[in-house]
Amino acid sequence: MGQTNEYAHRKANKTIKLVDASGNPVAGKEVGLKQTNHKFLFGASTFDAIEVANKSVDSDRLAFLEDKMDKFMDVFNFATLPFYWAQFEPEQGKPRTEELKVAAQWLKKRNIALKGHPLCWHTLTAPWLLDMSSEDRLKAQFARIERDVSDFKGLIDTWDVLNEVVIMPIFDKYDNGITRIAKDLGRVGIVKEMFAKTRETNPGATLLLNDFNTSINFEILIDGCLNAGVPIDAIGIQSHQHQGYWGREKLEEVLDRFSHFGLPIHFTENTLTSGHLMPPEIEDLNDYQIDDWPTTPEFEERQAKEVEEMYSILFKHPQVEAITTWKFSDEGAWLGAPAGFLRKDNSPKPSYEVLKKLIKGDWNTTMTSKTDDNGMLSFEGFLGEYDLVYGDKKVSFKLDKDGETVQMTI
């Protein structure tokens, strides 16, 4: 019974009046109610979908990637697609729009919600920006937003508009065009400009400000942006935990600090490894370069426990709307870390099974109910999409919030 209260904000009540084609109540009959999708966004970065949708690899590789995507879609309903400028448009004027569009359409057709990542970031930005004047560089960034947000409107309506702005103007690993823009405009200035352009191009989009920096510096930036009238729709928090699980205390402390803005929170890039932990003295995670970082049975159990606790804490928090694990599979994972829910051979780890049980079991509403003499039935369920099944007939509907009685014809 405890779960009802714990997750009350994730649920709603619905009363349905079931009638036949003639409008007569379907009375005293048993019907099935099956949740087919969550309103909450459970996601992962799914760059493999590009090769699968475009069939751009040989048949053996394609079969392997299709198996991976099947396992992804068996649990998740949200995918992040890559728009890193250096890779998306390596040569100016020749973006990979069609290839990405085919992948986006393929995922959308399978009822997967989509996010584009990112529109403005100093890392992996177009190298050719450095050949331009300050004025032309800013124009190119605006044009990039206008083109890509416009081209994908209706397919991708959620964007990480800017990534890692806290470090952006002081980033010193190498020169790049976006850090130069950030120096010219300042942090709040660049956020304001990029959000304005994105909002103008797709007024209905969900726009995120995303960062790995969870210190007071990110809070100050968000505060400055909101005071400057920047229309941030959600705060994106990266949680790459290669050096160890944050734990309940830190997680709740981060949630507490960032929830006071009153905005939805997305955990955009979550990493929990099933191997040894990166040494704590490493400051920039990119500096940890090793030949082999294996997954082990012992650490897979640890990862499963951490995944279960972290997802439960986040799902319980009323302002959290999305959790994206950064690497769904160990294959090709950032830094070679065993950070996926699948091993390199696509076999599921315990963390995959734990998460599937939560999303498809504990947090899912599937039940049978009987209509009364007037064809009425009432139920409480987790928010999302449902099928009502009666015999060989089916009606799909959404459970979004407590509402008036709805009539369905079956």
Backbone torsions as a table, in degrees:
resi	resn	phi	psi	omega
1	MET	NA	-29.7	-176.3
2	GLY	-56.0	-33.6	-174.7
3	GLN	-63.8	-30.9	-179.3
4	THR	-58.4	-45.8	-179.8
5	ASN	-72.4	-42.6	-177.6
6	GLU	-56.6	-41.4	-175.2
7	TYR	-113.1	25.0	-176.7
8	ALA	-56.1	-37.0	-178.7
9	HIS	-71.1	-11.8	178.0
10	ARG	-95.3	2.2	-172.6
11	LYS	-125.0	167.1	173.5
12	ALA	-151.3	164.1	176.8
13	ASN	-104.7	145.7	177.9
14	LYS	-141.5	139.6	172.7
15	THR	-116.2	129.3	-176.7
16	ILE	-119.7	135.0	170.8
17	LYS	-105.4	119.4	-176.1
18	LEU	-100.1	124.1	179.3
19	VAL	-126.7	158.3	176.3
20	ASP	-89.2	-177.0	-175.2
21	ALA	-59.5	-25.4	179.6
22	SER	-88.6	-2.3	179.8
23	GLY	89.9	5.7	178.6
24	ASN	-83.2	142.6	179.7
25	PRO	-61.6	138.5	172.6
26	VAL	-87.8	93.2	-169.2
27	ALA	-96.2	143.3	173.3
28	GLY	60.0	30.9	-178.0
29	LYS	-112.2	147.5	178.0
30	GLU	-86.9	131.0	178.0
31	VAL	-128.3	154.5	177.7
32	GLY	-100.5	140.4	174.3
33	LEU	-120.0	118.8	-175.2
34	LYS	-127.6	119.8	176.6
35	GLN	-74.2	125.9	-177.2
36	THR	-106.6	-15.6	179.9
37	ASN	-160.3	150.8	178.0
38	HIS	-92.7	149.2	167.7
39	LYS	-72.0	-39.4	177.1
40	PHE	-62.7	143.3	-177.1
41	LEU	-98.0	111.4	174.3
42	PHE	-105.1	113.8	-169.9
43	GLY	-133.1	179.5	172.4
44	ALA	-157.1	160.2	171.7
45	SER	-74.8	132.3	-173.5
46	THR	-128.4	62.1	-177.8
47	PHE	-69.0	-22.9	178.5
48	ASP	-62.2	-23.8	-179.0
49	ALA	-60.4	-25.4	-179.5
50	ILE	-64.0	-47.8	-179.8
51	GLU	-70.2	-36.8	179.7
52	VAL	-65.9	-49.8	-176.3
53	ALA	-67.0	-35.9	-178.8
54	ASN	-89.0	-5.3	-177.0
55	LYS	48.3	49.2	-172.5
56	SER	-98.3	15.4	178.3
57	VAL	-130.4	168.1	-178.5
58	ASP	-68.5	167.6	-169.6
59	SER	-62.5	-38.2	179.8
60	ASP	-65.7	-45.7	179.5
61	ARG	-64.5	-38.9	179.9
62	LEU	-62.9	-43.7	179.7
63	ALA	-62.4	-39.9	178.6
64	PHE	-63.8	-45.4	-179.1
65	LEU	-69.9	-35.4	177.2
66	GLU	-63.8	-39.3	176.8
67	ASP	-62.5	-41.5	178.4
68	LYS	-62.7	-44.9	-179.3
69	MET	-67.2	-34.3	176.0
70	ASP	-60.7	-43.3	179.6
71	LYS	-67.3	-36.2	175.9
72	PHE	-61.0	-50.5	-174.3
73	MET	-72.4	-14.3	177.6
74	ASP	-73.2	-17.8	-176.2
75	VAL	-123.9	-41.1	-168.2
76	PHE	-101.0	157.6	-179.8
77	ASN	-129.7	13.7	-171.5
78	PHE	-147.5	131.8	-176.4
79	ALA	-131.5	140.5	175.2
80	THR	-103.3	126.6	178.4
81	LEU	-108.2	148.2	-171.7
82	PRO	-86.4	128.1	174.8
83	PHE	-124.8	34.4	178.2
84	TYR	-61.8	121.5	-167.4
85	TRP	-59.4	-39.6	-178.1
86	ALA	-61.4	-33.0	-178.9
87	GLN	-92.6	-32.0	-178.1
88	PHE	-74.1	-35.2	-179.3
89	GLU	-139.7	66.3	-177.4
90	PRO	-60.2	-33.6	175.8
91	GLU	-112.8	126.8	-175.9
92	GLN	-54.5	130.9	178.0
93	GLY	87.5	0.6	179.3
94	LYS	-127.3	67.8	-179.4
95	PRO	-73.9	158.4	-180.0
96	ARG	-88.8	41.3	-173.4
97	THR	-57.6	-49.4	-174.3
98	GLU	-62.4	-43.6	-179.9
99	GLU	-60.0	-44.3	179.4
100	LEU	-70.5	-35.3	-178.9
101	LYS	-65.9	-40.8	177.9
102	VAL	-60.9	-42.1	178.5
103	ALA	-65.6	-42.9	-180.0
104	ALA	-62.7	-42.8	179.4
105	GLN	-65.3	-40.1	-179.9
106	TRP	-60.8	-44.8	179.9
107	LEU	-70.1	-43.1	-178.5
108	LYS	-60.4	-40.7	179.7
109	LYS	-61.3	-25.9	-179.7
110	ARG	-97.4	19.7	174.5
111	ASN	64.6	32.8	176.1
112	ILE	-100.7	122.9	175.4
113	ALA	-72.7	151.7	-170.7
114	LEU	-127.1	148.2	172.1
115	LYS	-132.1	140.6	174.7
116	GLY	-97.9	138.3	-174.6
117	HIS	-140.5	126.4	-23.1
118	PRO	-112.7	169.5	178.7
119	LEU	-87.4	-28.1	-179.0
120	CYS	-144.2	115.1	-179.2
121	TRP	-154.1	139.8	-177.6
122	HIS	-72.9	-31.3	177.8
123	THR	-83.3	144.6	-178.9
124	LEU	54.6	32.5	174.4
125	THR	-87.7	167.2	-177.5
126	ALA	-62.7	121.1	-178.9
127	PRO	-63.5	-27.7	-176.2
128	TRP	-71.4	-6.9	174.7
129	LEU	-63.3	-29.3	-177.8
130	LEU	-67.0	-20.1	-179.9
131	ASP	-80.5	-2.9	-172.9
132	MET	-103.0	163.8	171.3
133	SER	-75.5	163.7	179.7
134	SER	-55.0	-43.3	-177.7
135	GLU	-63.6	-46.4	-178.3
136	ASP	-69.1	-32.7	178.9
137	ARG	-62.7	-46.3	178.9
138	LEU	-64.7	-41.4	177.7
139	LYS	-60.6	-40.6	-179.3
140	ALA	-64.7	-39.9	178.6
141	GLN	-66.6	-41.9	176.3
142	PHE	-62.3	-44.4	-178.4
143	ALA	-63.2	-37.3	178.9
144	ARG	-62.2	-45.8	178.9
145	ILE	-62.2	-48.5	-177.8
146	GLU	-59.1	-46.2	-178.1
147	ARG	-65.0	-52.2	-171.8
148	ASP	-73.4	-41.2	179.2
149	VAL	-65.8	-36.6	178.5
150	SER	-70.7	-45.3	-179.0
151	ASP	-61.9	-32.0	-174.8
152	PHE	-104.6	6.0	-179.4
153	LYS	-57.2	132.0	-177.6
154	GLY	92.5	-24.4	174.9
155	LEU	-100.1	-51.1	176.8
156	ILE	-120.2	111.2	-179.5
157	ASP	-120.8	16.6	172.6
158	THR	-130.0	131.2	-174.9
159	TRP	-137.0	137.9	160.4
160	ASP	-79.3	99.1	-174.3
161	VAL	-67.0	-50.3	175.7
162	LEU	-128.5	146.4	-178.5
163	ASN	-119.9	124.5	171.2
164	GLU	61.8	53.5	-178.4
165	VAL	-72.8	-28.1	-177.8
166	VAL	-55.3	-43.3	-179.0
167	ILE	-89.8	-13.4	-168.8
168	MET	-50.9	-52.5	-176.3
169	PRO	-75.6	-15.5	-179.0
170	ILE	-110.3	7.7	178.8
171	PHE	-61.8	126.5	-172.9
172	ASP	-129.2	15.3	-179.8
173	LYS	-70.1	-37.5	176.2
174	TYR	-162.1	156.7	-179.7
175	ASP	-71.9	144.0	178.0
176	ASN	-158.6	157.3	-173.9
177	GLY	-65.9	-33.4	-175.8
178	ILE	-74.7	-39.3	175.2
179	THR	-60.5	-37.4	177.4
180	ARG	-62.8	-42.7	177.9
181	ILE	-62.9	-42.9	-178.9
182	ALA	-62.9	-35.8	177.1
183	LYS	-66.8	-39.7	-179.8
184	ASP	-66.1	-45.1	-171.3
185	LEU	-95.9	-19.1	-172.4
186	GLY	80.8	165.0	-175.6
187	ARG	-62.2	-53.7	-178.3
188	VAL	-64.1	-37.0	-179.5
189	GLY	-61.9	-46.0	-178.3
190	ILE	-69.2	-37.4	178.6
191	VAL	-64.1	-46.0	-178.1
192	LYS	-59.3	-46.2	-177.9
193	GLU	-64.9	-45.3	-175.7
194	MET	-71.9	-36.8	176.6
195	PHE	-66.5	-40.9	-179.6
196	ALA	-61.1	-43.6	-179.1
197	LYS	-66.8	-41.1	-179.6
198	THR	-67.4	-43.2	-179.6
199	ARG	-63.7	-40.0	179.5
200	GLU	-63.0	-37.3	-176.9
201	THR	-77.2	-36.7	178.5
202	ASN	-140.4	86.0	-174.1
203	PRO	-56.9	-28.3	-176.8
204	GLY	-91.9	3.7	-175.3
205	ALA	-73.2	156.0	172.4
206	THR	-94.9	117.6	-171.7
207	LEU	-112.5	127.1	-177.5
208	LEU	-111.4	147.5	165.9
209	LEU	-108.1	118.2	-168.2
210	ASN	-115.6	136.8	178.5
211	ASP	-154.9	152.4	173.7
212	PHE	-88.6	-15.4	-177.1
213	ASN	-82.2	110.2	-179.0
214	THR	-103.8	17.9	179.6
215	SER	-80.8	-178.1	177.9
216	ILE	-61.4	-21.9	179.3
217	ASN	-61.4	-37.4	178.1
218	PHE	-72.0	-37.8	176.5
219	GLU	-61.6	-43.1	179.5
220	ILE	-62.1	-41.9	179.0
221	LEU	-62.7	-47.8	-179.6
222	ILE	-60.2	-45.2	179.9
223	ASP	-58.8	-45.3	178.7
224	GLY	-62.7	-40.6	179.7
225	CYS	-66.2	-45.5	-179.8
226	LEU	-64.0	-39.4	177.2
227	ASN	-65.7	-27.1	178.4
228	ALA	-87.8	5.6	176.3
229	GLY	81.3	18.5	179.6
230	VAL	-73.5	127.0	-175.3
231	PRO	-83.0	70.5	177.9
232	ILE	-74.7	126.4	-180.0
233	ASP	-90.5	-30.8	-179.1
234	ALA	-154.4	148.2	176.4
235	ILE	-93.7	125.9	177.8
236	GLY	-98.2	123.5	179.9
237	ILE	-116.9	121.3	174.6
238	GLN	-84.1	142.7	-179.1
239	SER	-140.0	64.4	175.9
240	HIS	-79.0	108.9	-171.7
241	GLN	-109.3	48.3	179.2
242	HIS	-62.9	-24.5	-178.5
243	GLN	-97.4	10.7	176.9
244	GLY	126.4	148.7	179.7
245	TYR	-60.0	134.3	178.3
246	TRP	-57.3	-39.7	-176.4
247	GLY	88.0	162.8	-175.8
248	ARG	-56.4	-43.9	-173.6
249	GLU	-62.9	-48.8	-179.6
250	LYS	-67.2	-40.9	-179.0
251	LEU	-59.4	-46.6	-178.9
252	GLU	-69.6	-31.4	177.5
253	GLU	-68.0	-42.8	177.3
254	VAL	-63.9	-44.8	178.6
255	LEU	-60.6	-41.3	-178.7
256	ASP	-63.0	-44.8	-177.2
257	ARG	-69.4	-40.0	-175.4
258	PHE	-87.9	-14.5	178.9
259	SER	-78.2	-17.1	-176.6
260	HIS	-69.1	-12.1	175.5
261	PHE	-74.8	-14.5	178.9
262	GLY	76.6	13.5	-179.1
263	LEU	-102.1	154.4	171.9
264	PRO	-59.6	149.5	179.1
265	ILE	-118.9	131.5	173.4
266	HIS	-114.2	126.5	168.1
267	PHE	-85.6	106.1	-163.0
268	THR	-92.1	-27.6	-175.1
269	GLU	-145.2	88.2	-176.2
270	ASN	-102.5	133.6	178.5
271	THR	-131.9	125.2	169.8
272	LEU	-133.2	119.6	-173.1
273	THR	-86.2	160.4	172.4
274	SER	-114.8	34.6	175.9
275	GLY	-136.0	-166.5	179.2
276	HIS	-65.5	158.3	-178.5
277	LEU	-87.0	145.3	174.9
278	MET	-65.1	139.5	-180.0
279	PRO	-56.3	141.2	-174.1
280	PRO	-66.0	-21.5	-176.3
281	GLU	-77.6	-10.3	177.8
282	ILE	-69.4	122.8	-178.8
283	GLU	-89.5	-48.2	176.4
284	ASP	-99.9	114.8	-176.1
285	LEU	-54.3	-30.1	-180.0
286	ASN	-63.1	-18.5	-178.2
287	ASP	-78.1	-9.8	-179.2
288	TYR	-90.7	98.4	-177.6
289	GLN	-118.5	110.9	177.9
290	ILE	-129.4	159.3	-175.6
291	ASP	-72.0	-37.0	-173.6
292	ASP	-144.6	132.0	179.8
293	TRP	-132.2	85.1	-170.8
294	PRO	-78.4	153.6	168.6
295	THR	-86.5	144.3	179.4
296	THR	-132.6	152.0	-179.1
297	PRO	-54.6	-41.9	-178.5
298	GLU	-62.4	-46.3	-177.6
299	PHE	-76.5	-22.4	174.2
300	GLU	-66.3	-37.0	176.4
301	GLU	-65.4	-40.8	177.9
302	ARG	-62.3	-45.1	179.7
303	GLN	-59.4	-42.5	-178.8
304	ALA	-61.6	-43.0	179.4
305	LYS	-64.6	-41.2	-179.4
306	GLU	-67.6	-41.3	177.8
307	VAL	-60.9	-45.4	-178.9
308	GLU	-61.3	-45.7	-178.3
309	GLU	-68.6	-45.9	-175.6
310	MET	-64.2	-47.5	-179.9
311	TYR	-63.0	-37.0	-179.8
312	SER	-66.6	-40.9	178.0
313	ILE	-63.5	-44.2	-177.5
314	LEU	-70.5	-40.0	-179.2
315	PHE	-66.4	-28.5	179.9
316	LYS	-75.2	-26.5	-174.1
317	HIS	-77.8	125.1	-172.6
318	PRO	-63.5	-23.6	-177.2
319	GLN	-91.9	-11.8	179.4
320	VAL	-79.0	126.8	-178.0
321	GLU	-116.1	-12.6	-175.6
322	ALA	-155.8	144.3	170.9
323	ILE	-132.7	122.0	177.8
324	THR	-116.5	119.7	172.8
325	THR	-80.0	138.4	-169.7
326	TRP	-73.2	-44.6	177.5
327	LYS	-119.1	119.0	-179.8
328	PHE	-71.7	-31.1	-176.6
329	SER	-130.0	154.7	177.2
330	ASP	-68.1	-22.7	-176.7
331	GLU	-64.1	121.0	176.8
332	GLY	69.9	20.8	-177.3
333	ALA	-68.8	149.9	178.9
334	TRP	-55.7	132.2	179.7
335	LEU	66.0	8.3	-178.7
336	GLY	72.7	13.2	-176.7
337	ALA	-72.1	142.7	175.5
338	PRO	-79.1	72.7	-169.5
339	ALA	-104.0	0.9	-175.1
340	GLY	-86.5	173.8	171.2
341	PHE	-92.2	-12.4	174.4
342	LEU	-116.9	149.1	172.7
343	ARG	-77.4	176.4	-176.6
344	LYS	-61.6	-23.7	-179.9
345	ASP	-93.3	12.8	-179.9
346	ASN	77.0	1.7	178.0
347	SER	-74.2	137.3	-176.5
348	PRO	-71.9	139.7	173.5
349	LYS	-86.5	167.7	175.4
350	PRO	-54.7	-32.5	-179.8
351	SER	-62.3	-34.9	178.4
352	TYR	-64.5	-45.9	-178.1
353	GLU	-65.8	-39.7	179.4
354	VAL	-62.3	-45.7	-178.0
355	LEU	-68.6	-38.7	178.2
356	LYS	-62.0	-40.8	179.0
357	LYS	-63.6	-41.0	178.7
358	LEU	-64.6	-54.0	-172.3
359	ILE	-70.6	-42.5	-175.2
360	LYS	-96.7	-9.7	-179.2
361	GLY	-116.3	-80.2	-174.1
362	ASP	-58.6	-37.9	-175.4
363	TRP	-104.6	27.8	-177.5
364	ASN	-125.1	143.1	178.3
365	THR	-109.6	109.2	174.2
366	THR	-136.1	122.1	-172.1
367	MET	-156.9	167.9	170.0
368	THR	-114.0	148.5	-178.8
369	SER	-145.3	157.8	-178.6
370	LYS	-113.5	134.1	176.6
371	THR	-74.1	149.5	177.8
372	ASP	-85.0	-168.3	-176.3
373	ASP	-64.0	-21.7	179.4
374	ASN	-98.8	9.8	-179.5
375	GLY	77.5	16.9	-176.5
376	MET	-95.9	146.2	169.3
377	LEU	-146.9	145.3	178.9
378	SER	-124.8	146.0	176.7
379	PHE	-153.7	161.2	172.2
380	GLU	-114.0	135.8	-178.9
381	GLY	-149.5	166.8	174.1
382	PHE	-68.7	142.3	-178.0
383	LEU	-61.1	140.2	178.7
384	GLY	151.9	-156.4	-177.4
385	GLU	-102.9	144.1	-174.9
386	TYR	-135.8	157.3	165.2
387	ASP	-115.7	132.1	169.5
388	LEU	-100.5	123.5	-174.3
389	VAL	-117.2	128.5	176.7
390	TYR	-135.8	110.1	-175.8
391	GLY	62.5	-125.6	179.9
392	ASP	-99.6	13.0	-178.3
393	LYS	-106.2	152.6	-175.4
394	LYS	-144.5	136.9	174.1
395	VAL	-126.4	132.1	178.0
396	SER	-97.3	142.6	177.6
397	PHE	-152.4	168.6	179.4
398	LYS	-112.0	138.8	171.8
399	LEU	-108.1	106.3	-173.3
400	ASP	-113.8	-41.0	177.1
401	LYS	-161.3	165.1	178.0
402	ASP	-57.4	130.7	-176.4
403	GLY	-146.0	-172.8	180.0
404	GLU	-74.4	166.0	177.5
405	THR	-62.9	135.2	177.4
406	VAL	-113.6	145.5	178.5
407	GLN	-100.1	132.8	178.0
408	MET	-125.0	138.0	179.1
409	THR	-102.3	130.5	-178.9
410	ILE	-127.0	NA	NA
